Amino acid sequence: MLAVPLVFLGMNVFMGHEAEAAATPAVPAALSASQLEQSIDPIMQEELEKRHVPGSAVVVTQGDRIIFSKGYGYADVEQSIPVDPAKTIMRLGSITKTVTAVSAMQLVEQGKLTLHDDLNTFLHAYQLPSFGKQPITLHHLLTHTAGLDESIYKIQAHSREKSLSAEQYLRQYFRQQPPVREPGQEYEYSNAGLGLVGNLIEQTAGTDLGAYMFQNVFTPLKMPSASLTVPESSPDMAKSYVYSNKKYTAVSSTYPHIPGAGALSVIPDEFAHFMIALLNQGVYQGTALLKPDSVEMMQQSQFAEHPKVDGVGYGLYRGHLADGSTVLTHTGEIEGFAAKMELIPSQKLGILIVSNGEEGGITYNKVTDAVAGLLTKKTEAVTPLPYSLEDLQQYERTYTFAKVPQHGWGKWLYFLGGRNYKVTAAEGKLVVSGVFPDGSGETAEKSFVPIADGLFQEQEGGMQLLIDKQHHWKMTIIQETTFSPEPGFWKRPSTLLIVYIVPGLLFLALLAVTLIRYVVRLFRKPRRTVSLHITAISLLMSVFLLLQLTYSNGSITFGYPAWYAWGVSSLPLVAVLFALHLLWRNASQAVKGKVVALTRCFVAIACIGYTGFMYYWNMLSIHFS
C-alpha cells in the first residue's frame, strides 16, 4: 500500500522575472500571498486527505505577475517527489480548448479565418456534412453550438506511435457521424468541435498544431515546457493516480487524436503567463498575443440559452461573483488529472489549480470560491418571481440525458443510462434531485427559484436551470447540457438494457443445453439428432455477446481492430443466415403444429429479431445510422 502524507512545498512568491513587465495600474482589493495561503492551505489539507488526491498545484496571478504559487502532496507517489508548480509538468485536459481558441483568433486577426463563414471555405483535406441549410462556422465551434454528434469511438490511442493525426481522425469521424442538430440552436459541449478548430488551424497555417502553438503562443509567453503531448521521459512529468482498496495506482497516459481539445501538458507557473495575457488585453511582458478587441470578443457572451444568463465566450465560460463582477472559467479532466482556470477581469486576477487524482475536480471549486471570497463580501440577492404552487407544478417531470453518439459505434451506450433528474414543485420553488455536475458523483437535492419565465436560480449556489416549454419541455443546466423528459417505457435505457440482456442470456443457455445434449449423445443409444442450425446460431450469438460485454465497451475509445469490427461483429449476421435456412426447412411443419418445428422456428425468429435490434443500435459490422 502506498500511503501519501500531505506535503506542503515552500511558497514561491515571484518578484523576479515576473516584475520585469511594465507596471500595471493599481488593482483594487489587491491580495497578498499570506492572505491566499491562509485561505487555501486549510482547504488543500482537508481535501487532499479526504479525497485521496496525491498532489495539487495552486497558482494565483494578479496584474502582471504571479502572487502565489504553491505545491501540495506528491507528483510521484512511488518516488515521493513533491509537486512543485515551478517545475512539475501536469496535464490540463480541456483547458487546452482556451489555448486553441486563442490560436484561432490569431488567424482571424490575420484575415486567414473568419468567424461567421462556412468552414468548408477553409477546409481543404475534407468537407463537413451539413444538418439542414445552415453551414457550420468557427463561431459555432468556439461556442459548442455546431450540433456535432458525441465523439467517443477511437478518440485516443495507448501510445504516441499509434495515434492518428487530427485530419485522419476527423475525416473518419464525419464520415461515420454527421451533425445531429441545426448549428447555432443549442449548446452541447463538444470535444470534436474544438478538435476540429485545431485541425482548421493546421490546414490554414500549413503546420502541425503543436508546432503552431509553440511558435505563436508558447514561445511568446515564455512557456518552454508546454506541449500537446505527454513528456513521459521527463523526470518532471507528474503521474496521475486512482485510489482504491487503500492504495494508489498510477494511470497510464493516453494520446488524444484531436489534441486541440485536451492534450496540453505544462508547468503550472508557466501557464500563469497565459492567464496574465488574457487579463491584460492580450499582452504578456510587452509581447502581444492578441489584440485587445480579440480578447474582449473572447470574453464577451457569444451564445446564451436565455437573455438573463451569462452565456459562453470563445473558449471561456462566463459567470459572475456575488457583487456582479464577471468571472471567466474553463475546467479540464484527463486520465486522472483535474484542473480549473478562473479569471476575474475586473481584478486582473487569475487562478489555476491542477491535481493528479481523479477526485481533484471536487477540490478546485472550493479553492476558487475561497479566493474569490477574499475580493467580495457583498451578497447578490435573488429576487424570485411570485409563482404559485400550481404555476410550478407544470414543470414537474423526470428529465433524462445520456451523452452518447447518435451515429456510429457506441450508440448502444444509451442502454447504460445517464443522468436522471426528478423535478418536484414546492412553495415558491422547484426541488430537483439527481447527480449534479459538481464532481461528487452523489445524488443530491437542490432548490431553484423562478427568476424569469422558465429560468430558475439555485437558492444557495450559482447553478441555473432553463426549462423550455416551447421545445418539448427540454431542461438545460446552463453551461452544462440539455435534458429531455423521460421517454416512454419501451424507450427507457433500463428497458432497452433488459431487452438486450435477456435474449442474450437465453442464447447462452441454449448453447449450454445444446452442448450438454452433444455430450449425452455420445453415451446414449439410439442417438438423437441435435440441430446443427441451432448449435451454430447459439454458438455464434454467444461468442458475440461475451466479447461485446467483456471487450467492446472497454476498448471503444481506442477503436476496434479488424478482427472485432469485421469479424466478431459480423457473427450475428452469419447466425441470421442459419436462422433463415432453419425457417425455410421447418416452416411447413411448424404450420402443422409440430412442436420441434415450432421450437426451431421460434429460435430462428428470435435470432433474426435480436440481430435487427443490435443492428439498429450499431453493434454490428454494418450500422443502422
N, C-alpha and C positions, 0 to 999 in steps of 0.2 A: 504494500500500500504506500502511495506517495502522499505524504502529508505536506500541506503548504501553509506554513506560518506566514502571517502578514508582514510584509517588509515595506517600510517607508523609505524611499530614497530621499536624499537631501534635496531641498527645493532649489531650483535654478531660477534666479531672477535675472533676466538678461538685460544688461545695461551696456554691453559691448557693441558688437557689430549691429545690433538692432537699433542702437541710438545714433548710428551714422546717418539715418534718414533725416530729411529736413523736419524740423519741429512742426507739429500739428497744433491747431488751436486747442486751447484748454478744453477738456471734456468735462461736462457737469457730472457730478457723482462719481468722480474718479475712484477706482478701487485700489486697495493696497494688497500686496502679497500676503500680509499677515491676516487681513480680513478674509481673503479667499481660503487660506489654509485652515482657519478656524471653522469656516463653513463646510469645506469639502472633506477634511480629514475624518470627522466622525461618520459621515455618510459612507465613505470608502471603507473604513474599518468595519462598519456593521455589514455593509452589502457584500463585500468580498467574502467574509466569513459565512454569512447567511446563505449566499447564492453559490458558494463554492467556485468562485471565479478566480483563476490563478493570478491574474495580474491586469493592471489598467494603467493608462497614462492620461493625465488631465493637463491640458494646456489652455491658458486664457490670454487673449491679446486685448489691448486697448490702445486706441490711437494707432501709432505705427510701430509698436513693439510688443514683445511678449512680457506680460507682467507676472505670470505664474506658470510654472512647469514642474510637474511632479509625477514620479512613478510610484506605483503601489504593487506589491506582490512580485510574481515571477514571470519573466518572458519564457524561461525554460525551466520547468519544474524538476526534471531529472538532474540537470546540471546546477540547479539553484542559482540561475542567472537572473538577477532582478530586472524589472522593467526600468529603462532609462529613456525618458521622452526625447533626450538629445542624441540618442544612439540607437535605440531599438527600432527595427523596421517592423511595421504592423500593417495588416490588410484593412482597408477602409470600406470594402464592398461597394454598395450603391452610392456612396458619396462621390465615387468616380463620375457619376452622371452629371454632377455640377461642373466638374472639370471638362467633361465632354461638351456641355452646353457653352462654356466659355470659349472653347476651341471653335465651335460652330459660329459663335457670334463674331469671332475674329475674321472668319471668312465672309460673313455678312458685311462687316465693315469694309472689307476689301472689294466688295461687289461681286465676289465669286459665288455666293449663295444669296438667296432671298428667303424671307420668312413665309411668304404667302403664295408662292408659285408652286405649281405641280412639281413634286420631287422627281418625276420621270424626266423632267427637263435636264436634271443634273446627273442622273444615274446613267452610266454607260454600260456597266457589266451585266445588268439585268433590269427589268422593269417591274414596277409594283402593280399587282392586281388591284382593281378598284371595287368598292362597295357602293352601288348607286352611281350618281353622276358627279359627286363631289370628290375632287382629287385630294390625295394626302399631301400635306405641306410640312415644312420644317416646324412651323408654329404648332401644328398638331402633335408632332413627335415630342417636342420640348415640353408640352403641357399634358402629355399622356392622354390625348383625346383622338388619336388616329384610328381607333376602332380595331386594333390588331388582336388577333387570337392569342391566347396564352401560350407562351413558349416554354415547353418542358422537355420535349424529346430531343435528345442528342445536343444539349445546350453546353456541355462541358466535356473535358477529357481528363483521364487519370494522369497524363504526363504532357509536357510541352511538345514532345515529339509527335504525339497522337492528336494534337489539337488542330482544328481546321482554321482557315482564315475566316474573317467575318464575312467576306464575299461568298466563300463556299457555303458557309452555314446559312446565310440569308437567302441565297439562291434556292437552296433546298427547302428552307422554311416557307417561303412564299409560294413555292410550287405545291407544297402539301397543305398549307394553312393560309388561305386567303383571308382578308379582313372580315370581321363578323358584324360590324355596325357602321353606320354613317359617320365619317370623321367630323370632329368638332361638336358632337352632340353629348357625349358622356365621358366623364373621367374614368379611366381604368389603368392602374399602374402597369407599366409595360417595360420589361427588360428588352424585348425585341425592338421596341421603339427607339430607345437610346442606343442600343447596339447598332441599329440602322443609322442613327446620326453619326456614330463613329465611323461606319463604313462610307457614309456620304462624305465625310471629311477626307478619308483616304482616297476616294475616287476624284474628289475635287483638287486636293493638294498633290496627288500623284505620289504619295508616300505612305508608309505604314503609320497607323495611328500613334503607336508608341513613339516612333521617330518624330512625328509631327509635334506631339506634346513635349517631348524632350527639348526640341529646338524652340518652340514658341510659348511654352508655359513653364516647364520645369527649370530650364536654364535661366530665363529672365528673373524668375522668382528665387533663384539660388536654392533649388531642391535637388541636389545631385543624387540622393538616394531613391527618388521617385521613379517608378517604372510600372508598366502594365503587365507584370509577371511576378512570379514568386522567386526571389533570390535565395533558394533553399541552401545553397552552398555558403552563404554568408553567415558568419558566426553571430551577426547582429539580428538575424531574422527570428522573430518570435514564433513560438509554436502555439497552436490553439488546442484546447482540450475539452473533453466531455467528462463529467463527473458521474460515476455510477459505482455502486457497491463499495462506497467509501474509498475510491481511488480515482486518480486522473488518468485518462487515456488520450494520447495525442491523436489529433485529427489529421488525416492525410490531406495534402494540398490538392486542389483541382484547378483546372485551367479553362476558364470560360472561352467559348468560341467567339463571343462578342464582347471584347474587353472594354469597350466604351461604356458598357452597362455596369461594370463592377469589378475590375481587375486591379485597381490601384494598390500598390504597396509603397509605403513611405515612412520616414521618421516623423513622429508627431510634431516636433518643433519645426521641421521644415514645412510641413503642411500649414503651419500657422502663417507662413508668408502668403499663402494663397488667401487665407481669411483676411489678412491685413489688406491685400489688394482690393478685395471685394468691398471692404469697409471704407476705402479711401479713393473712391471714384476710379478704381482700376489701376491704381499706382502703388508700386512697392519699391521703396528706396530709389525714387526718381525714375524708375522704369515703368512705362505704361503697358499694362497687359491688355486693357480695353479702354475705349473712350468712355467718358462719364455717361454719355447718353445710352451706351450699350449696357453699362452696369445698371443704370436706372431702369432700363427696359426689362432686364433680367429680374429685378426686384419688384417690379410692379405686378399687379394682378393681371394675368393674361387669360385666365379662364376661371370662372367661379360657378358653382352649381346654383347659387342664389345671390341676388344683389347684396344681401346682408352678410355674406361670408367672406373671409379673407382671400380665398382663391389660391391659385398657384402661379408662380412666375415661370421663368425659363430655368429649369434645373434647380429651383428653390421652392420650398413650401412656405406660405405666408401664414402668420398668426399674429397675435398681439398680447402684450403684457397687461397686467391689471390696470395700468394707467393709460392704456390705449396705444402705447408705443408698438411699432411694427417689429416683429421678430421673424427671422428667416431661418429655416432649418432644412437639413437633409440627414437621413439616417442610412446606415449600411450594415448588412449582416452577410457573412460569407464563411462557411466552413468553421464555425466556432468563434470567429471574430465578430464583434458588435461595436458599432461606432455611431456617434452623433456629432454633427456640426450645428452650432446655433450662432446666429449673427443678430446683433441688435444695432442697426444702423445709427439710431439717434445717439447712442453712447459710443459708437465706433468700437463695440465690444464683440469679440469672437470667442467661442468656447468649443473645444474639441475634447471629447472623451472617447477612448477606444480601449476595448477589453479583449482578452483572448480566451474567454469562457462563454459557453452557449447561453447563459442567463445574464450576460453583461448588459443586454438590452433593457432590462428592468432598471438597472442602476443609472443609466445615463440620464433619464428624465429627472431623477431626483437631484443629480448634480447640477444640471442646467437650471432647474427650478430654484435651487438654493442660490446660485449665482445671480439669477435674475431678481430674486427676492431682496438682494442687497441694494438693488437700484431703485426699487419702487415699493412703497408700502400701501399705496392707495388701492382700495378695493373697488373694482368696477361693478356697480350694481346692475343686476339683470332685471329688467322690467318685464315681467311676463304679461301676456295678453289674458284678459279675463274670460278664458274658455270655461264653459260649463262641463260637467261630467259627461253629459250627452254629446257635446261637441267633440270631446276627446275619444269617446267610445268608437267613433267611426274609424279610428286608426288601429284598433285592436286587431292584431293578426300575429301569426308566426311567420317571420321572414327568413329566407334561407339563401345561402350562397355557397358555391363550390368553385374555387379558382382553378378550373381545368380547361383544357383545349376543347373547342367545338369541332375541330377538324384534326385528322391525323392520329398518330399514336398517342395514347393517353386519355382519349375521350372517356374510356371506361372508369377512370379515376373518380368520376362523378359518383360511382357506387359507394365509395368510401366516405361520402358525405363531406360537409363543410361546416360552416358555422350557422347555427340557428339562433334567432333572437325572438323572444316572445315579448310582445308589446301589450301592456295592460293599462287601462285608464284608471286614474285615481283623481282625487280632488285637485284640480288645477295643474295636473302634470301627467306625463306618461312614465310608467315604470317599465324599464327594459332589462331583461335578464338574458345573459349569454356570455360567451367568451370574447371579451373586448380586446382590441388591438393594442394592449399595453405591455405585451410580452410575458405576462404572468402565466397564461395558458389556463387560468382558472375561471370557472363560471362566477360571474358577479352580477349584482343588481344595481342599476343606476337610474336616477330620476332626471327627467328632462322637462323643462317648462316651455310653453309656446312663446316665441318672440316674433313670429311672423306667420303668415298663412303657410302651414306645412313645415315650418322650420322650428326646431326645438333646441334649446341650450341646456347642457348639463348643469344641474344646480350647484354642484361643488366641484367643478372642473371646467376644462376648456372644450370638451367634445361637443360636436353639434350633429344633429340628425336632420335630414330633409326627407319628408315623405311626400311623394309626388302623386297626387290623386288623379292627375290628368294622364299619366302614363302607367296604367295598370298597377297603381299603388306600389311603386318601387320605393324602397327605403335606401337612402345613401348616408353612410357615415362620412362626413365631409373629409376630403383628402385621403380617404381610405378605399372604400369600394361600395358597390351598389348591390342591394339585395332585392329579390323578388318574393312575392307572397309564396308560402309553402305550396308546392304543387299538389295535385290530387294523389290519391293513394297509389295508383299504378305508376306514377312518375317520380315518386319519392326515392331518394338514394337507398333507404333501408329496404324498400320493397324490391327494387332492382337488384340489390345485393342478394336477397333471398332467391330471386328468380335465377340469378347466376349460380349460386352455390348449390341449391337443392338438386337441380338436374345433374350438376357435376358430380355430386355425391352418389346419385343413382347410377351414373355410368361407372364410377369406381366400384360400387357394389356389384354391378352387373359383371364387370371384369373379374372380380373376386369369385363370384358364383361360377362363371364360365371356366376359370382356371381350376376350381375345385372339381367341376364336372369332368374336365380332362383327366385329372388325377384319378378320380373314381373309375373312369372309363378304362384305365389301364389294368384294374384289378377285377373288373366285373364282366361277366358274360351272361347273355349276349350284350355286346357293346352298343350303347345308344348313341345316335348321331348327335354331335354338337355342332350348331350352326357356325360355319366359317364366317359368314357375314356378320353375325352378332359379335363373334370374337374379335373380328377386325374393327368393327365400329367401337366397341367398348375399349379396346386397346388404344386405338388412335386418339379417341377423346380423352382417355385417362392420362396418356403421356402429355398431351397438350395442356390439360388442366393443371397437372402437377408442376410443369415447367412455367406455366403462366403465373401460378401462385408463388413459386419459390425463386424464379429468376426475373420475370418480366418487370414487375414493379420496382425492384431494387436497381435495375440496370437502365431504366428508361431515360434518365438524364444523360447517360453516356452513349445512348444509341445501341441498337441491336446488331450483332454480326449476321452475316447472310444465313448461317445455319439455323438461326432462330427466326429472323424476319421472313425468310422464304421457305425454310424447311419446316420447323416446328409449327409456325403459324399457318401452314397450309394443311396440316394433318386433319382438321375438321372438314376441310373441303374434300379431301380424299375419302373421309368417312361418309360424306354425303353421297359419293358415287356408289359406295357399297350399299347405302340405305336405299337409293333409288332402284338398284338392281334387286334388293331384297323385297321392296314393294312390288316390283313387276312380277317377281316369282310367286308371291304369296297373296296378291290382291284377290284373285278369283276364289281361292279357298277361304279367305277372310270374309268375303261376301256371303259365303255359305255358312258362316258361323263357326268355322273350325278354330278351336282355342289356340292351338300352336301358331296357326297362320295369323290370327288376330294379335297375338303377343308379338310376333315378329314385325308386323305392320306398325304396331304401337311404338316399338323401339326405333323403327326406321323414321316414322313421323317425328318422334321426339328428337332424333338426331338432326333432321332437316330443320325443324323449328328452332332448336337450340343454336345451330350454326347460323341461322338467319339472325337470331338475337345478337350473337357475337359479331357478325358482320356489321350490323347497324352500329355497334359500339366500337368499331375499328380495332378489334382484337386480332383479326386475321391478316394474312398477307395482302389481301385486297381490302380496300376500305369503302365504307358507305359514303363518308364525307372527309 
